[in-house]
Amino acid sequence: MNEWAGDEAGDERIRLSMARALLSSLSLAAHAAFITGTDGHAEVLLDPLRELLATDHRQALEFFFLGLQDVSEPTVDRQELLYNASVLAHYAQVSTQADVDWPAPANLSVVFDHFVSGTTLLHDSLMMETAGAQCLLLAGFFEDQMRRRHNIRWYAELGASFFSRAAVQEPSPPKARLLNTIARRFEPWRQRHARLSRELRDQPYVLIPPKPPALMS
């Protein structure tokens, strides 16, 4: 097998590993949807989340919001938490082969080729934000899959610089402040993404069976 074929096979293994991780997360999210009606903490989130995303995305967003909240400090900023949850929820529902302008990246080399090799996107806030989010996803949530072939620290610094560029070009001051904050706190968020991913992989998927109906005397 030549080197090119070996790289292709390695990319396919990474894609399969990523797909399994995301499918596992979405399965857990679907299961969580059954208990949100009785979970007071989760129930509080429904109204503001309904305003942000369509209904079919809300369960995934809520799932990642609660997951990131569990691996974060109690003082973590809620707006940053929601933004990071939205990144995970979005890419959990977008395939690497999706017929969209920017499908989920298969690996960090794809991010490099799209956003670093060419300079045409460096002054586009949305594209720089997309690049930063993809670095956060792959270097964070998929750190274990990427580490063997990529320098995670280098891509973390690259991701932070993408968010910084996005903030400078962003016309909305509140959004610019958020992007700048994500840039400055990229590494702590990347570590939270990685921690959540590992916890989800280690978490047994156990459905609690319903109680049998009481026997009539």
N, C-alpha and C positions, 0 to 999 in steps of 0.2 A: 504493500500500500504506500503510495507516495505521500509527501508532506501535505499537499493540498487536500487529499482525500482524508487524511488523518484529522486535519483541522475541521473539515466538514462534519466528520463523525463526532468530534468533540462538541461542536456547536449543537448538533442534534441532541446529544445527551444533556447539554445544558438546557435546551428548550424543553425537553421532556421533564427535567427536574423542576423547572420553573412552572410548567403547566400543572404538575402534580401539586406543587405548593399552593398555587392560586386556586385550583379546584378544591383543595382541602379547606382553604380559607373560606371560599364561597359556600361550601357545604356546611361549615360551622356557622356561617352567617345565616344561611337558610334555617338551620336548626334554632339559632338564636331568635329568629323572627317568631317562632312559636311561643317563646316565653316573655317577649317584651310586654305583652298585655298584663302580666302579673309582676313584672320587675319594675318597681317604682322608679328606680334610678334611670333605667333605659327609657321609660315612658315619658319622662320629662323632655327628652331630646326630640320627640317626634315633631312637634309643631315648628321649631326653628329649622329643622332639617327639611321639612316638607317645602319650605319656602326656597330652599337652595337648590334642590335637585328633584328630578322627576321621581315619581313613586317607585319605579322599577330599579332605581339606583339608591333609594334611600336606605334600604336594609343593609346593603354593602357598606355604605358610608357610616351608618350607625355602628355596624359591627367593628370597623376599623377604628372609629372614634373611641369606642369603649376599650378596644384592645390596646391602643396607644396610651389611653388614659391609665390603664392598669400598669404599664411599664414606665410611666413618667412620675415625676415628683408631684406632690399635691399642689404646688404653686405654679405648675406649668401654665403658660398663657393659653386660654381657650381658643383664641383666634388662630394661633399657630397650630394648635392641636387639630382644629377642624380642617385647616389647610392641608396638613400632612395626611389626615385621614382621607381627604378627597383625592389626593394623589394615588394612594393605594386602592381606593374604591374604583377610580377610573381605570387604572391599568389592570385591575382584576377582571374587568369586563371587556378588555380590548385585546384581541389576539395579535401575535407577532405577524400573522399573515392577513390581518384585517384590511379591507379595502377602504382605507381612510388615508388622509394626508400624512398622518404620523402614527403608524401602528406601534404597538409596544415593541421596544427594541429587544432583539434576541440576546445581545451581550453589549459590553461597554465599547467594543471596537466599532459597533454600528453607530453609537453616539459620537465617537471620535470622527468617523467618516462623514457623518451628516453635519456636524456643528463646528468641528475644528479644522478639518482639511480645507474646507471652503470658508471664505470670509464674508460671503454675501449676506449671512444671517446675523452677523455680530451686532447690527444696529436695529434689530427687530426685537422689541420687548417680548412679544408673545413667543417667538422662537427661542429666545434665550431662557425664558421661563420654562418652556417645554424641555429644553436641554438640561436645565438644572433639575427638574422633576425626574427626568429619566436617570440622571446620575444618582439622585437620592434613592430611587427605586432599586436600581441594580447594585449600587455600592452599599446600600442599606439592607433592604428586605431580602435581597438575593446575594448578600455578601459571601456566604459560604460557597455558593455556586460560582461566583466570579473570581474569588481569591486565587484560585489555582493558576489562572491565566492572565490576571490583571493586577496592577498595582492599586489597591483600594485607596490608599492614602492620596495618591496622585489624583485619582478621579474624584475623591472627596473635595480636594482643593479646586479642581476644575469645576465641579458642580457649584461650589460656593461662588466662584467667579462668574458663572453663568447667571446666577440669581442677582449678583451685584450689577451686572450689565443690564439685566432686565429691569431692575429698580431705577437705574439712571434714565432709561428710555421710556419708562411707564408714565403716561400723562396724568393718571389719577394719583393724587398725593397719598390717600390712605392705602391704596394698593402698592404704591412705591415703598411706603414705610414697611408694609408687611414683607415684601420681597427682600428688602434690605435686612430685615430682622432674620428671615430664613437664611440669608447668606451668612450672616454673622454667627448664627447658631446651627449651621449646617451639620457640623460633626456631632453635637449632642443628639440632633434629630436622626442622623444616620444610625447612630448606635441604638436609639430606641427602635427604629425600624428593624434592625438586625435582631434585637432582643425579642421583639414581638414575633418575628418569623420563627425563631428557634422555639419559643414557647408554644406556638401553634403546631409545629411539627412534633413536639413532645407531648402535646395534649391528646389523651385518648378521646376518640369520638364515640361517646356513649350516649345513647338515647335512653331516657328513663321511661320504661313502659308505663302506660296508664294503669291506675289501680283497678282491679276487677270490681264489678258491681257487687254491692253487699247482698248476701243471700237473704232472702225473706224467710222469716221464721214461720 
